[in-house]
Amino acid sequence: MATIVPLSAIAPSMVESLLDASFGEDRRARTAYRIREGTEWLEALSFAALDDDDYLAGTIQLWPIALIDPEGRKHPLIMVGPVAVMPSRQSEGFGTALMGASLGALQANAAGSPVLPQVMIGDPEYYERWNFSAALTQGWHCPGPYDPARLLVRAANPAILPPEGMLEAWNTVSDKAKSSVQGND
């Protein structure tokens, strides 16, 4: 049985080692890293799974990102992932427990407000159980190579999602530069 704890309770070096084991040491070159570049994961929505011996078995991180529509408007989203489980511990339910914890926390933290849509790059067959689908993302783009069939979104009200746009971190360097030029820092 997995014990779910806040990701902030785990030493960052342990998280990095788990991510390397799960995705390889070249993982930072992946498109998902480009999307979230320059932002921090959301502490209240990110978790770790410990096994029965309190060893780190998996992690999940959620990030604030945006879909920039063709008119330049930012539509807030939550990026789910990476969902990482030690290769030797996969298929034991750790990923399912982590997804349940993060999506449950997302709902709980909404405090009666609508939950922001969630996006991820992942296996559609695995993530469809949480209603993630590529059906609404076909006009979306990423800052790097990706398989459109693996760009998935989950939204309580899909009508709010623009049909086209580019994904990027919510607070990018360009946002900070614009704010500083406009005297809003």
C-alpha positions in Angstrom: 0.0 0.0 0.0 1.4 3.4 -1.0 1.8 6.2 1.5 1.2 9.5 -0.1 3.2 12.5 1.3 3.7 16.1 0.0 6.5 16.2 -2.5 8.1 19.0 -0.5 8.8 16.4 2.3 11.3 14.6 0.0 14.9 15.7 -0.6 15.2 17.2 -4.0 18.2 15.0 -4.8 16.0 11.9 -4.3 13.3 13.3 -6.6 16.0 14.0 -9.3 17.4 10.5 -9.0 13.9 9.0 -9.4 13.2 11.2 -12.4 16.5 10.1 -14.0 15.7 6.5 -13.3 12.2 6.8 -14.8 12.9 9.0 -17.9 16.7 8.9 -18.4 19.4 11.5 -17.7 18.5 13.4 -20.9 15.0 14.0 -19.7 15.5 17.8 -19.5 15.6 17.9 -23.3 12.0 16.8 -23.5 9.3 19.1 -24.7 7.4 19.0 -21.4 10.4 20.6 -19.7 10.4 23.4 -22.3 6.7 24.0 -21.6 7.3 24.4 -17.8 10.6 26.2 -18.1 11.0 29.1 -15.7 8.2 28.1 -13.3 8.0 26.2 -10.1 5.8 23.1 -9.4 2.7 23.7 -7.3 3.5 22.5 -3.8 -0.1 21.9 -2.7 -0.8 19.6 -5.7 2.5 17.7 -6.0 3.1 14.4 -4.1 5.4 11.4 -3.5 4.5 7.8 -3.0 6.4 5.8 -0.4 6.3 2.0 -0.4 5.7 -0.2 2.7 9.4 0.3 3.8 9.2 4.1 3.3 11.3 4.0 0.1 10.5 6.6 -2.5 8.6 4.7 -5.2 7.1 7.6 -7.3 6.4 11.3 -7.6 4.0 13.6 -9.4 4.3 17.3 -10.0 1.7 19.8 -11.2 2.7 23.1 -12.8 1.0 26.4 -13.8 1.1 26.8 -17.5 -0.8 28.7 -20.2 -2.2 28.1 -23.6 -1.6 31.3 -25.6 -4.3 31.7 -28.3 -3.6 33.2 -31.7 -4.7 36.7 -30.3 -2.0 36.4 -27.6 -4.4 35.8 -24.7 -3.2 33.5 -21.9 -5.6 30.7 -20.9 -4.5 29.2 -17.5 -4.0 25.5 -17.3 -2.4 23.0 -14.9 0.2 20.7 -16.4 0.2 17.2 -14.9 3.6 15.5 -14.8 6.0 14.2 -14.7 4.3 11.2 -13.2 7.3 9.1 -12.3 7.5 5.6 -10.8 10.7 3.7 -10.2 11.0 1.2 -13.1 11.2 -1.7 -10.8 8.0 -0.6 -9.0 5.8 0.1 -12.1 2.4 -1.7 -12.3 2.0 -1.8 -8.5 -0.5 1.1 -8.3 1.9 3.9 -7.3 1.1 6.0 -10.5 -2.7 5.5 -9.9 -2.3 6.6 -6.3 -0.3 9.7 -7.2 -2.8 10.7 -9.9 -5.7 10.3 -7.4 -3.9 12.4 -4.8 -3.1 15.2 -7.2 -6.4 15.4 -8.9 -8.2 15.1 -5.6 -6.1 18.0 -4.2 -6.8 20.0 -7.3 -10.5 19.6 -6.7 -10.2 20.3 -3.0 -8.1 23.4 -3.5 -10.7 24.8 -5.9 -12.9 25.6 -2.9 -16.1 25.7 -4.9 -14.5 27.5 -7.9 -14.2 25.8 -11.3 -11.1 23.6 -11.5 -8.6 24.8 -14.2 -8.2 22.4 -17.1 -5.3 20.0 -16.9 -3.0 19.1 -19.7 -0.2 16.5 -20.0 1.9 14.7 -22.5 1.3 11.0 -21.9 -0.1 7.6 -22.8 -3.8 8.1 -23.9 -4.7 4.6 -23.0 -3.5 4.9 -19.5 -4.7 8.4 -18.7 -8.2 8.1 -20.3 -9.4 6.6 -17.0 -9.1 10.2 -15.6 -10.9 11.6 -18.7 -7.7 12.9 -20.4 -8.1 13.0 -24.2 -6.4 14.4 -27.2 -9.7 15.2 -28.9 -9.5 18.9 -28.0 -5.8 19.5 -28.4 -5.3 18.9 -32.2 -4.9 22.7 -32.8 -2.5 23.1 -29.9 1.3 23.4 -30.3 4.3 22.8 -28.0 7.7 24.4 -28.0 9.4 21.3 -29.3 8.7 17.9 -30.8 5.7 16.0 -29.6 3.2 13.4 -30.7 -0.2 15.1 -31.0 -1.9 11.9 -30.0 -0.1 12.1 -26.6 -1.0 15.8 -25.9 -3.9 15.3 -23.6 -6.4 17.6 -21.8 -9.0 17.1 -19.1 -11.6 19.9 -18.6 -14.9 20.0 -16.7 -16.1 22.6 -19.3 -14.3 22.0 -22.6 -16.1 25.0 -24.2 -13.6 27.3 -22.4 -10.6 25.9 -24.3 -9.4 27.7 -27.4 -9.1 25.4 -30.4 -5.6 26.7 -31.2 -2.7 27.9 -29.3 0.9 27.4 -27.9 1.6 25.9 -24.5 4.2 27.7 -22.3 4.9 28.3 -18.6 2.5 30.7 -16.8 5.2 33.1 -15.6 7.8 33.2 -18.4 10.9 35.4 -18.6 9.1 37.4 -21.3 6.2 38.1 -18.9 8.7 39.4 -16.3 10.5 41.5 -18.8 7.2 43.0 -20.0 6.2 43.7 -16.5 9.5 45.4 -15.7 9.4 47.5 -18.9 5.9 48.6 -18.0 7.0 49.4 -14.4 4.8 46.7 -12.8 7.5 44.8 -10.9 
